[in-house]
Amino acid sequence: MRNEPKIQSVDRAARILELVGEAGSIGVSDLSRALGVHKTTVSRLAATLAGRGLLERDEKGSYRLGMTLVYLAGEVMADLQAVAVSRPVVQHLAETTRETVNLGVLHAGGVVCVDQATGGSSIMSVSWIGRRTPLHCTANGKVLLAAMDDEQLEHVLSEPLSAFTSRSIVDPDVLRSELELCRRRGYASTIEELEEGLNAVAAPVHRGDGRVVAALSVAGPAFRLRPIDVPRVAEEALRGAETISRRLGYRRREHLHDHA
């Protein structure tokens, strides 16, 4: 496979971050020597990184890693922690409902499945782990949309919403109403919106600071997970999501409603 061409300035900026991380604190002159690049170029790159909070400059003029990196690392660790603590809950929920249970996180404008367990009655043999699905027509995705602030949500809704079945919601106003319902009742559902014959419910997983970090869903065939069954299965999903949330340090079940 042919290597993609590098963007030199980006590659140098990334190497600066690595060098600062290795040294703890380092000046422009030392960075210039390590990179083999003129001090003026290094100074501009370091100043740009500092402007984004990726580096911080101390009183001696040396650079150290900035707090933005701490925040970004925290986002990744929160996702990894959610997967680690959720595994027994995902498995138990699959056994209890006898359906397919997924844990999804927001990534690249969609929802990515990071864990899955299949119950005894499930006819679904496909693994969704690592696959990205749309936000607007999945139960997990609706939970993540409902937790967004207004600016994030409107950015998503500014793009065309694709129809995957005749039941897919493609009208932004209709989807807004659906998300409002999700906030009020605390869970989301889809009735054959992603695939014909597939229904699902999902509940939010919160981390310690109250933010929704993932969504826990139960999916099954429409003939078994009927609309009349949704509230009952949703309660099981809510209990599972609440258990994961507690393990992540969360204590308020009503947080999703706070975004209404």
C-alpha positions in Angstrom: 0.0 0.0 0.0 1.4 3.4 -1.0 2.2 5.8 1.8 0.1 9.0 1.8 2.3 12.2 1.3 3.0 14.1 4.5 2.1 17.7 5.1 5.5 19.0 6.3 4.2 21.7 8.6 1.8 19.3 10.3 4.5 16.6 10.6 6.8 19.1 12.2 4.1 20.3 14.6 3.4 16.7 15.7 7.1 16.1 16.2 7.3 19.2 18.4 4.6 17.9 20.6 6.4 14.6 20.9 9.7 16.3 21.7 8.1 18.5 24.3 6.4 15.5 25.8 9.7 13.6 26.0 11.6 16.5 27.5 8.9 17.9 29.8 10.0 21.4 29.1 12.2 22.5 26.2 13.2 25.8 24.5 13.0 26.8 20.8 16.8 26.5 20.3 16.8 22.8 21.4 13.7 22.1 19.3 15.4 23.7 16.3 18.4 21.5 16.7 16.3 18.3 17.2 14.2 19.0 14.2 17.0 20.4 12.0 14.8 23.4 11.2 15.4 27.1 11.5 14.5 28.7 14.8 12.1 31.1 13.2 10.1 28.2 11.7 10.0 26.4 15.0 9.0 29.5 16.9 6.0 30.1 14.6 4.9 26.4 14.9 5.3 26.4 18.7 3.4 29.7 19.0 0.6 28.3 16.8 0.3 25.2 19.0 0.4 27.4 22.1 -2.4 29.5 20.6 -4.6 26.3 20.5 -3.7 25.4 24.0 -1.6 22.4 22.9 1.6 23.9 24.3 2.2 26.4 27.1 5.2 28.8 27.4 6.8 29.3 30.8 8.5 32.4 32.2 11.9 31.2 30.8 10.5 30.9 27.3 10.5 27.1 27.2 7.5 25.1 26.1 5.6 22.4 28.0 2.5 20.4 27.0 -0.8 22.4 27.3 -4.1 21.7 29.0 -5.9 21.1 25.7 -3.9 17.8 25.4 -5.1 16.9 28.9 -8.7 17.5 27.9 -8.3 15.5 24.6 -6.6 12.6 26.5 -9.4 12.7 29.0 -12.0 12.3 26.2 -10.2 9.2 24.9 -9.8 7.7 28.3 -13.4 8.3 29.1 -14.4 6.2 26.1 -12.0 3.5 27.0 -13.1 3.5 30.6 -16.8 3.3 29.5 -16.0 0.2 27.4 -14.1 -1.5 30.3 -16.7 -1.0 33.0 -19.7 -1.7 30.7 -18.7 -5.2 29.5 -20.4 -7.1 32.3 -23.5 -4.9 31.9 -23.6 -5.3 28.1 -23.4 -9.1 28.5 -26.0 -9.2 31.3 -28.4 -7.1 29.3 -28.0 -9.3 26.3 -28.8 -12.4 28.4 -31.8 -10.7 30.1 -33.4 -9.4 26.9 -32.1 -12.2 24.7 -31.4 -9.6 22.0 -28.3 -7.8 20.6 -26.9 -5.1 22.9 -24.5 -2.4 21.6 -22.5 0.3 23.3 -22.0 3.3 20.9 -20.0 6.5 21.1 -20.0 9.6 19.0 -17.2 9.7 16.4 -16.7 11.4 13.1 -20.2 12.6 12.8 -21.8 9.2 13.5 -22.2 6.6 16.2 -19.5 3.9 16.4 -20.2 0.6 18.1 -17.4 -0.1 20.6 -18.9 -3.2 22.3 -21.5 -5.8 21.5 -23.1 -8.9 23.1 -25.7 -11.2 21.5 -28.5 -12.8 23.5 -29.9 -16.3 23.0 -32.9 -15.3 20.9 -31.0 -13.0 18.6 -30.9 -13.8 14.9 -28.3 -11.1 14.3 -24.9 -12.7 13.7 -23.2 -9.6 12.2 -20.7 -7.8 14.5 -21.2 -4.0 14.5 -18.0 -3.3 16.5 -16.0 -0.6 14.8 -18.8 0.2 12.4 -20.1 3.7 12.1 -23.9 4.2 11.7 -25.9 7.5 11.2 -27.0 9.5 14.2 -30.5 10.4 13.0 -31.9 6.9 12.4 -30.4 4.8 15.2 -31.5 4.7 18.8 -27.9 5.1 20.0 -27.5 8.1 17.7 -30.7 9.8 18.8 -29.5 9.6 22.4 -26.2 11.2 21.5 -28.0 13.9 19.5 -30.4 14.6 22.4 -27.4 15.2 24.6 -25.8 17.8 22.3 -25.9 21.5 22.9 -27.8 23.7 20.5 -24.8 24.6 18.3 -23.7 21.0 17.9 -27.2 19.8 17.1 -27.8 22.5 14.5 -24.5 21.7 12.8 -25.7 18.1 12.4 -29.2 19.1 11.2 -27.7 21.6 8.7 -26.6 18.6 6.6 -29.1 16.5 4.5 -30.5 13.5 6.4 -30.4 10.4 4.4 -33.3 8.0 4.2 -32.4 4.3 4.8 -35.9 3.1 4.9 -39.4 4.6 4.3 -39.5 5.2 8.1 -36.2 7.1 8.4 -36.7 10.7 9.7 -35.3 13.1 7.2 -37.2 16.3 8.2 -35.0 18.3 10.8 -38.2 19.6 12.5 -39.6 16.1 13.0 -36.2 14.9 14.3 -36.1 17.9 16.7 -39.5 16.8 18.1 -38.2 13.2 18.4 -35.2 14.3 20.3 -37.4 16.4 22.6 -39.4 13.2 23.3 -36.1 11.4 24.0 -35.1 14.1 26.6 -38.5 13.9 28.3 -38.7 10.1 28.7 -34.9 9.5 29.0 -34.5 7.0 26.2 -34.7 6.8 22.4 -36.2 4.3 20.0 -36.2 3.5 16.3 -38.9 1.5 14.5 -37.4 0.2 11.3 -35.6 3.5 10.6 -32.1 2.1 9.8 -33.1 -1.3 8.5 -36.5 -2.8 7.6 -37.5 -5.3 10.2 -35.1 -4.0 12.9 -36.2 -2.0 16.0 -34.1 -0.7 18.8 -34.1 1.3 22.1 -31.2 3.1 23.7 -30.4 4.9 27.0 -27.6 7.4 27.8 -24.4 6.6 29.6 -23.0 9.5 31.6 -19.5 9.9 33.0 -18.7 11.5 36.3 -19.1 15.1 35.2 -22.6 14.5 33.8 -21.7 14.4 30.1 -23.2 11.7 27.9 -20.2 9.6 26.9 -22.0 6.7 25.2 -25.3 5.1 24.5 -26.5 1.6 25.4 -28.9 0.0 23.0 -31.0 -3.1 22.6 -31.9 -4.1 19.1 -34.1 -6.9 17.8 -36.3 -8.0 15.0 -39.6 -6.1 14.6 -41.7 -9.2 15.1 -40.2 -9.7 18.6 -39.2 -6.2 19.7 -42.6 -4.6 18.8 -43.6 -1.0 19.5 -45.7 -2.2 22.5 -42.5 -3.8 23.9 -40.4 -0.7 23.6 -41.2 0.8 27.1 -40.5 -2.5 28.9 -37.1 -3.1 27.1 -36.3 0.6 27.5 -36.5 0.2 31.3 -34.0 -2.6 31.1 -31.7 -0.5 29.0 -32.1 2.5 31.4 -31.1 0.3 34.3 -28.1 -1.0 32.5 -27.0 2.5 31.4 -27.5 3.7 34.9 -25.3 1.0 36.3 -22.5 1.8 33.9 -22.9 5.5 34.6 -22.6 4.9 38.4 -19.4 3.0 37.7 -18.1 6.0 35.9 -18.9 8.2 38.9 -22.2 9.6 37.8 -25.1 10.1 40.3 -27.9 12.0 38.6 -30.2 10.0 36.4 -32.1 13.0 35.1 -29.2 14.7 33.4 -30.4 14.0 29.8 -33.5 16.0 30.6 -31.3 19.0 31.5 -30.6 19.6 27.8 -34.3 20.2 27.0 
